[in-house]
C-alpha cells in the first residue's frame, strides 16, 4: 500500500510487511515483498526508495536470511537509488557479510 508522506519531505510511503519466522520460505517471501514495494515506487516514477530492516525485528527472521533477501532484492531493483536504513549493528554486519560474498 502507498500513502502520502504527510509532512515528511518524501513523495510517499510504501507500507510493506515481510514474513514472520516459522511461516516457511521466509527468504523468498521477504525478497518478493521488497520487490513489490520497489515496483510500487517504479510505477510512480520514483527514482529512489529507502527501506528498514523488514522482518528482522519482532518477526524474528534470522539476520542471514534477511540479509540475503535484502541484497538480492536491491540487486534486481530497477530503481536508481535504493537505501537500506539499518540501525542495529548485527543487521548491518549481516548485510555487509552478504555484500562481500
N, CA, C and O atoms as a DFTB+ gen file, in Angstrom:
404 C
 N C O
     1  1       0.841      -1.171       0.000
     2  2       0.000       0.000       0.000
     3  2       0.891       1.240       0.000
     4  3       1.931       1.256       0.659
     5  1       0.496       2.261      -0.723
     6  2       1.231       3.517      -0.790
     7  2       0.332       4.624      -0.262
     8  3      -0.833       4.730      -0.645
     9  1       0.887       5.447       0.620
    10  2       0.150       6.587       1.156
    11  2       0.974       7.850       0.950
    12  3       2.139       7.791       0.555
    13  1       0.356       8.981       1.221
    14  2       1.109      10.231       1.184
    15  2       2.106      10.210       2.334
    16  3       1.999       9.395       3.250
    17  1       3.062      11.106       2.273
    18  2       4.073      11.184       3.320
    19  2       3.715      12.215       4.386
    20  3       4.502      12.475       5.296
    21  1       2.538      12.794       4.268
    22  2       2.145      13.808       5.250
    23  2       3.104      14.982       5.191
    24  3       3.343      15.539       4.120
    25  1       3.650      15.360       6.331
    26  2       4.584      16.491       6.389
    27  2       6.041      16.073       6.187
    28  3       6.940      16.913       6.233
    29  1       6.270      14.802       5.968
    30  2       7.636      14.336       5.710
    31  2       8.081      14.815       4.328
    32  3       7.247      14.996       3.441
    33  1       9.372      15.020       4.139
    34  2       9.863      15.536       2.852
    35  2      10.062      14.441       1.793
    36  3      11.108      14.373       1.148
    37  1       9.045      13.587       1.626
    38  2       9.116      12.492       0.679
    39  2       7.891      12.519      -0.224
    40  3       6.895      13.170       0.092
    41  1       7.965      11.824      -1.330
    42  2       6.823      11.746      -2.242
    43  2       5.722      10.852      -1.693
    44  3       4.546      11.052      -1.998
    45  1       6.090       9.887      -0.902
    46  2       5.096       8.977      -0.350
    47  2       5.742       7.927       0.528
    48  3       6.963       7.883       0.680
    49  1       4.908       7.087       1.100
    50  2       5.363       5.997       1.954
    51  2       4.768       4.701       1.416
    52  3       3.557       4.590       1.226
    53  1       5.627       3.735       1.177
    54  2       5.190       2.408       0.758
    55  2       5.189       1.534       2.007
    56  3       6.219       1.361       2.658
    57  1       4.032       0.993       2.328
    58  2       3.906       0.150       3.508
    59  2       4.044      -1.309       3.070
    60  3       3.278      -1.800       2.241
    61  1       5.024      -1.979       3.637
    62  2       5.278      -3.376       3.273
    63  2       5.404      -4.211       4.548
    64  3       5.941      -3.753       5.556
    65  1       4.907      -5.419       4.483
    66  2       5.015      -6.344       5.613
    67  2       5.738      -7.580       5.117
    68  3       5.355      -8.186       4.116
    69  1       6.790      -7.944       5.834
    70  2       7.525      -9.152       5.498
    71  2       6.985     -10.344       6.273
    72  3       6.054     -10.205       7.066
    73  1       7.560     -11.498       6.045
    74  2       7.087     -12.714       6.714
    75  2       7.556     -12.799       8.168
    76  3       8.497     -12.124       8.584
    77  1       6.875     -13.638       8.908
    78  2       7.282     -13.982      10.276
    79  2       8.106     -15.264      10.197
    80  3       7.858     -16.125       9.352
    81  1       9.084     -15.378      11.083
    82  2       9.878     -16.600      11.131
    83  2       8.976     -17.765      11.507
    84  3       8.170     -17.667      12.432
    85  1       9.117     -18.860      10.786
    86  2       8.326     -20.055      11.033
    87  2       7.222     -20.271      10.010
    88  3       6.606     -21.336       9.972
    89  1       6.968     -19.257       9.176
    90  2       5.945     -19.404       8.136
    91  2       6.416     -20.323       7.011
    92  3       5.607     -20.936       6.314
    93  1       7.717     -20.406       6.848
    94  2       8.294     -21.157       5.737
    95  2       8.593     -20.236       4.572
    96  3       7.870     -19.267       4.337
    97  1       9.639     -20.528       3.854
    98  2      10.067     -19.775       2.677
    99  2      10.240     -18.285       2.981
   100  3       9.917     -17.435       2.151
   101  1      10.750     -17.979       4.170
   102  2      10.883     -16.595       4.601
   103  2      11.754     -15.760       3.667
   104  3      11.427     -14.610       3.374
   105  1      12.860     -16.334       3.199
   106  2      13.756     -15.567       2.331
   107  2      13.059     -15.152       1.038
   108  3      13.141     -13.995       0.626
   109  1      12.381     -16.088       0.411
   110  2      11.684     -15.773      -0.834
   111  2      10.532     -14.801      -0.592
   112  3      10.340     -13.867      -1.370
   113  1       9.772     -15.008       0.469
   114  2       8.658     -14.114       0.779
   115  2       9.143     -12.694       1.053
   116  3       8.514     -11.727       0.622
   117  1      10.251     -12.568       1.763
   118  2      10.806     -11.253       2.069
   119  2      11.304     -10.573       0.805
   120  3      11.035      -9.392       0.582
   121  1      12.021     -11.308      -0.015
   122  2      12.509     -10.750      -1.282
   123  2      11.341     -10.286      -2.144
   124  3      11.397      -9.207      -2.735
   125  1      10.291     -11.086      -2.221
   126  2       9.118     -10.727      -3.023
   127  2       8.401      -9.496      -2.459
   128  3       7.910      -8.663      -3.221
   129  1       8.340      -9.379      -1.141
   130  2       7.704      -8.203      -0.523
   131  2       8.477      -6.932      -0.880
   132  3       7.882      -5.902      -1.196
   133  1       9.795      -7.016      -0.826
   134  2      10.615      -5.851      -1.172
   135  2      10.497      -5.514      -2.653
   136  3      10.379      -4.345      -3.019
   137  1      10.527      -6.524      -3.494
   138  2      10.394      -6.269      -4.936
   139  2       9.028      -5.657      -5.255
   140  3       8.928      -4.804      -6.137
   141  1       7.985      -6.078      -4.555
   142  2       6.658      -5.483      -4.762
   143  2       6.670      -4.012      -4.359
   144  3       6.070      -3.177      -5.037
   145  1       7.346      -3.691      -3.265
   146  2       7.463      -2.290      -2.843
   147  2       8.244      -1.486      -3.882
   148  3       7.878      -0.353      -4.195
   149  1       9.310      -2.067      -4.411
   150  2      10.104      -1.369      -5.434
   151  2       9.268      -1.140      -6.697
   152  3       9.395      -0.106      -7.353
   153  1       8.423      -2.101      -7.030
   154  2       7.536      -1.925      -8.200
   155  2       6.551      -0.776      -7.966
   156  3       6.254      -0.014      -8.886
   157  1       6.050      -0.656      -6.744
   158  2       5.160       0.467      -6.421
   159  2       5.873       1.793      -6.654
   160  3       5.287       2.730      -7.196
   161  1       7.122       1.870      -6.250
   162  2       7.903       3.094      -6.469
   163  2       8.114       3.338      -7.953
   164  3       7.965       4.462      -8.431
   165  1       8.455       2.299      -8.672
   166  2       8.699       2.421     -10.112
   167  2       7.427       2.861     -10.851
   168  3       7.499       3.685     -11.762
   169  1       6.282       2.325     -10.470
   170  2       5.010       2.696     -11.097
   171  2       4.700       4.179     -10.918
   172  3       3.982       4.771     -11.723
   173  1       5.244       4.770      -9.864
   174  2       5.014       6.184      -9.596
   175  2       6.154       7.054     -10.121
   176  3       6.196       8.257      -9.862
   177  1       7.075       6.437     -10.859
   178  2       8.235       7.117     -11.450
   179  2       9.177       7.680     -10.394
   180  3       9.866       8.672     -10.635
   181  1       9.206       7.046      -9.218
   182  2      10.174       7.444      -8.201
   183  2      11.516       6.852      -8.580
   184  3      11.581       5.719      -9.058
   185  1      12.572       7.591      -8.378
   186  2      13.913       7.139      -8.721
   187  2      14.626       6.453      -7.555
   188  3      15.599       5.725      -7.751
   189  1      14.133       6.691      -6.348
   190  2      14.822       6.135      -5.188
   191  2      13.815       5.701      -4.127
   192  3      12.658       6.122      -4.124
   193  1      14.290       4.857      -3.240
   194  2      13.483       4.364      -2.127
   195  2      14.427       4.016      -0.981
   196  3      15.570       3.613      -1.199
   197  1      13.938       4.176       0.223
   198  2      14.681       3.762       1.418
   199  2      13.819       2.744       2.148
   200  3      12.594       2.863       2.181
   201  1      14.472       1.734       2.736
   202  2      13.681       0.760       3.485
   203  2      14.432       0.287       4.717
   204  3      15.662       0.231       4.724
   205  1      13.682      -0.056       5.762
   206  2      14.287      -0.532       7.009
   207  2      14.554      -2.037       6.948
   208  3      14.361      -2.682       5.917
   209  1      14.993      -2.560       8.057
   210  2      15.305      -3.987       8.156
   211  2      14.016      -4.786       8.352
   212  3      13.712      -5.238       9.455
   213  1      13.275      -4.949       7.272
   214  2      11.983      -5.637       7.287
   215  2      12.153      -7.078       7.790
   216  3      13.066      -7.788       7.367
   217  1      11.275      -7.493       8.683
   218  2      11.182      -8.850       9.240
   219  2      12.294      -9.229      10.218
   220  3      12.256     -10.319      10.790
   221  1      13.279      -8.358      10.423
   222  2      14.399      -8.730      11.294
   223  2      14.139      -8.444      12.770
   224  3      14.904      -8.890      13.625
   225  1      13.084      -7.717      13.080
   226  2      12.785      -7.360      14.461
   227  2      11.798      -8.318      15.091
   228  3      12.126      -9.471      15.373
   229  1      10.583      -7.830      15.311
   230  2       9.590      -8.648      16.023
   231  2       9.144      -9.871      15.234
   232  3       8.577     -10.801      15.808
   233  1       9.393      -9.884      13.920
   234  2       9.039     -11.064      13.127
   235  2      10.120     -12.134      13.192
   236  3       9.914     -13.253      12.722
   237  1      11.276     -11.798      13.774
   238  2      12.329     -12.744      14.162
   239  2      12.932     -13.586      13.039
   240  3      13.447     -14.674      13.295
   241  1      12.876     -13.101      11.809
   242  2      13.545     -13.831      10.723
   243  2      15.055     -13.688      10.957
   244  3      15.535     -12.571      11.152
   245  1      15.808     -14.784      10.943
   246  2      17.246     -14.713      11.189
   247  2      17.940     -13.727      10.252
   248  3      17.577     -13.593       9.083
   249  1      18.941     -13.046      10.789
   250  2      19.588     -11.967      10.057
   251  2      20.260     -12.414       8.764
   252  3      20.288     -11.657       7.794
   253  1      20.802     -13.633       8.733
   254  2      21.437     -14.084       7.496
   255  2      20.400     -14.245       6.384
   256  3      20.689     -13.960       5.221
   257  1      19.201     -14.698       6.734
   258  2      18.121     -14.830       5.752
   259  2      17.678     -13.450       5.282
   260  3      17.496     -13.222       4.086
   261  1      17.506     -12.530       6.233
   262  2      17.127     -11.160       5.880
   263  2      18.162     -10.534       4.960
   264  3      17.815      -9.942       3.938
   265  1      19.429     -10.666       5.320
   266  2      20.495     -10.046       4.529
   267  2      20.503     -10.584       3.103
   268  3      20.645      -9.808       2.157
   269  1      20.354     -11.887       2.930
   270  2      20.313     -12.456       1.579
   271  2      19.147     -11.886       0.779
   272  3      19.300     -11.553      -0.396
   273  1      17.976     -11.774       1.419
   274  2      16.789     -11.245       0.739
   275  2      16.967      -9.773       0.394
   276  3      16.624      -9.352      -0.711
   277  1      17.503      -8.979       1.330
   278  2      17.705      -7.547       1.070
   279  2      18.638      -7.346      -0.114
   280  3      18.329      -6.595      -1.039
   281  1      19.770      -8.016      -0.079
   282  2      20.783      -7.834      -1.129
   283  2      20.246      -8.314      -2.481
   284  3      20.440      -7.644      -3.495
   285  1      19.583      -9.454      -2.499
   286  2      19.022      -9.962      -3.759
   287  2      17.984      -9.001      -4.325
   288  3      17.973      -8.741      -5.528
   289  1      17.116      -8.473      -3.471
   290  2      16.082      -7.547      -3.936
   291  2      16.698      -6.260      -4.468
   292  3      16.300      -5.770      -5.524
   293  1      17.659      -5.714      -3.749
   294  2      18.300      -4.467      -4.181
   295  2      19.031      -4.672      -5.502
   296  3      18.952      -3.831      -6.397
   297  1      19.731      -5.774      -5.621
   298  2      20.490      -6.030      -6.857
   299  2      19.586      -6.200      -8.071
   300  3      20.018      -5.938      -9.194
   301  1      18.359      -6.629      -7.877
   302  2      17.468      -6.810      -9.023
   303  2      16.475      -5.651      -9.178
   304  3      15.586      -5.699     -10.028
   305  1      16.631      -4.630      -8.366
   306  2      15.726      -3.488      -8.427
   307  2      15.993      -2.624      -9.651
   308  3      17.150      -2.391     -10.002
   309  1      14.941      -2.148     -10.304
   310  2      15.110      -1.233     -11.430
   311  2      15.332       0.213     -10.989
   312  3      15.604       1.081     -11.818
   313  1      15.217       0.473      -9.682
   314  2      15.371       1.840      -9.183
   315  2      16.829       2.283      -9.215
   316  3      17.749       1.474      -9.097
   317  1      17.011       3.574      -9.374
   318  2      18.355       4.125      -9.471
   319  2      19.080       4.157      -8.125
   320  3      20.298       3.993      -8.065
   321  1      18.330       4.367      -7.059
   322  2      18.943       4.514      -5.752
   323  2      18.085       3.806      -4.706
   324  3      16.927       4.167      -4.494
   325  1      18.658       2.806      -4.062
   326  2      17.962       2.078      -3.003
   327  2      18.826       2.163      -1.752
   328  3      19.991       1.765      -1.755
   329  1      18.238       2.686      -0.690
   330  2      18.956       2.842       0.579
   331  2      18.403       1.853       1.604
   332  3      17.191       1.730       1.778
   333  1      19.294       1.167       2.262
   334  2      18.917       0.315       3.380
   335  2      19.134       1.141       4.642
   336  3      20.256       1.568       4.915
   337  1      18.101       1.366       5.394
   338  2      18.174       2.155       6.632
   339  2      18.276       1.182       7.805
   340  3      17.271       0.786       8.395
   341  1      19.485       0.818       8.120
   342  2      19.741      -0.186       9.143
   343  2      20.328       0.492      10.370
   344  3      21.304       1.234      10.254
   345  1      19.755       0.254      11.536
   346  2      20.222       0.949      12.724
   347  2      20.913       0.040      13.735
   348  3      21.631       0.523      14.611
   349  1      20.709      -1.245      13.624
   350  2      21.308      -2.175      14.575
   351  2      22.562      -2.804      13.972
   352  3      22.541      -3.279      12.836
   353  1      23.650      -2.805      14.737
   354  2      24.919      -3.321      14.229
   355  2      24.852      -4.766      13.755
   356  3      25.467      -5.087      12.739
   357  1      24.131      -5.661      14.444
   358  2      24.055      -7.039      13.928
   359  2      23.439      -7.123      12.532
   360  3      23.878      -7.928      11.711
   361  1      22.436      -6.304      12.259
   362  2      21.818      -6.304      10.929
   363  2      22.808      -5.741       9.908
   364  3      22.960      -6.287       8.814
   365  1      23.469      -4.662      10.268
   366  2      24.474      -4.061       9.385
   367  2      25.561      -5.078       9.070
   368  3      25.958      -5.229       7.914
   369  1      26.040      -5.772      10.090
   370  2      27.101      -6.766       9.890
   371  2      26.644      -7.892       8.960
   372  3      27.410      -8.341       8.108
   373  1      25.414      -8.343       9.119
   374  2      24.891      -9.421       8.277
   375  2      24.804      -8.978       6.817
   376  3      25.135      -9.746       5.914
   377  1      24.362      -7.744       6.587
   378  2      24.263      -7.229       5.214
   379  2      25.655      -7.045       4.615
   380  3      25.881      -7.398       3.458
   381  1      26.576      -6.502       5.382
   382  2      27.948      -6.333       4.880
   383  2      28.582      -7.672       4.529
   384  3      29.273      -7.796       3.518
   385  1      28.343      -8.675       5.375
   386  2      28.865     -10.018       5.090
   387  2      28.291     -10.547       3.784
   388  3      29.013     -11.123       2.971
   389  1      26.989     -10.351       3.583
   390  2      26.349     -10.821       2.354
   391  2      26.872     -10.061       1.135
   392  3      27.058     -10.653       0.072
   393  1      27.105      -8.781       1.277
   394  2      27.632      -7.979       0.167
   395  2      29.036      -8.400      -0.240
   396  3      29.426      -8.265      -1.400
   397  1      29.794      -8.915       0.732
   398  2      31.187      -9.307       0.459
   399  2      31.320     -10.722      -0.084
   400  3      32.437     -11.184      -0.312
   401  1      30.223     -11.413      -0.295
   402  2      30.292     -12.782      -0.838
   403  2      30.553     -12.736      -2.321
   404  3      30.646     -13.781      -2.965
